[in-house]
Amino acid sequence: MSSTKEQYATTYYKEPGPKLDKESPFESMMERFRFAAEILNLDEGMFQYLASPVKQVIVSIPVVMDDGRIEVFEGYRVIHDNVLGPSKGGIRYAPDVNLDEVKALASWMTWKCAVVNVPFGGAKGGVRVDPKKLSYSELERLTRRYTANLLEVFGPDRDIPAPDMNTNEQIMAWIMDTYSMNSLRTETAVVTGKPIILGGSQGRKEATGRGVVTVTLAALSKLGIMPNRANVAVQGFGNVGSVSAELMYEQGAKVVAVSDISGGYFNKKGLDIPEMISYMRNNSNTLEGYADAEKLTNEELLEIDCDVLIPAAKEDQISRHNAENIKAKIISEGANGPVTANADAILEKNGIMVIPDILANAGGVTVSYFEWVQDRQGYFWTEERVNRRLNRMMRTAFDNLYKVSEEYNITLRQAAYVYAINKVAATLKMRGIYA
Ligand code: NAD
């Protein structure tokens, strides 16, 4: 270990954040952040600046329940950074949400926005609640009071929430309405992921999967593989996985395996993805019982012989325990954190190109940016225009990172962090520190 590295490890990064497993997505992200900071020779002050959130807010949210009792929930909003512009990031409702998790996810958003060149900083929010235990009207009151408590944080020019785990279009609509009522005008641009009739964008729902496919095609072309000669496996068949599988299928690729929580489905001649999507929609959103394929486990799916593997289900799927068995040439991270930092080196050694999550699944935040732009213009684009601009931004981001990876002889993941940190640090240097 070089002395610089030791310095970073011991001096620069004093607050290790959440006490999570070594292979947790946050620890993995911090390891990659430290590595990139070292490549960039970032000075200590800058490192500390970028490792610390700008603002962390905890609010108590009293809610009058349907039976008349008052229950108090805890809510969070963390702004990691706002150097590039207003901060952006989702709000999650879950019983185990905590400040450390929200802090980690907020910094993740900073790097993601910087990688795709949207003029946003990073943020994240959460409420510690099990939304399944709340009635519809309790959920509405909780959302409105959480918003009311954060009126000074949110704003189209300040901080712009979006949906995340267990939050949806309706919750975004309530946030927009509460904020608008308090500012005495309709402010659609204060949140993204809204229903289309409230100023949402065409193409937003498919945006993440579409972005995954754009960068996957760019990677295939670097390896000289035609899409119609590529074999693809997709883990997860929800929003991101099913759209990715369908668009790869439309490109002529052979999607040989897909999976969901019910397990994996394999056909070496290629699966009929449109048929599987309609099967799932008519079957309570699960592939359970789909008969026109061989069954696999989710673990087996990850290890099948294919050109492209798209993990689009959950974090920590490829770790040091199975990385050696991965046969894909390209891993395109639809999910957040599906590959652990410990697996990175093994995949690199085996020559597998990993398109990192902060690029691969950034199509969602890119179209969120388009939604915000359209709301502010009061002029709405066709789906065709949204998709064209999304493809362009994702393709440019891929090319930028590819160039950095060649320049420094590093992986695409390392290049993504180098690019993002360099961009935020350079902007901060120009702006200077306000005193
Ligand atoms: P989703 O809930 O729509 O779908 C998740 C899918 O994964 C489902 O098919 C589910 O059955 C499957 N699944 C769950 N556990 C599994 C397991 N153990 N093994 C295999 N499959 C399993 O979720 P989504 O919106 O598609 O998100 C998937 C991932 O992509 C998450 O990591 C999410 O954070 C990330 N992501 C989503 C978006 C977005 O816009 N939706 C944007 C960026 C990142």
Residues whose N, C-alpha, C, O or C-beta is under 5 A from the ligand:
A	BS01	NAD	T208 G236 F237 G238 N239 V240 G241 S259 D260 I261 N298 A312 A313 K314 G334 A335 N336 N361 G364
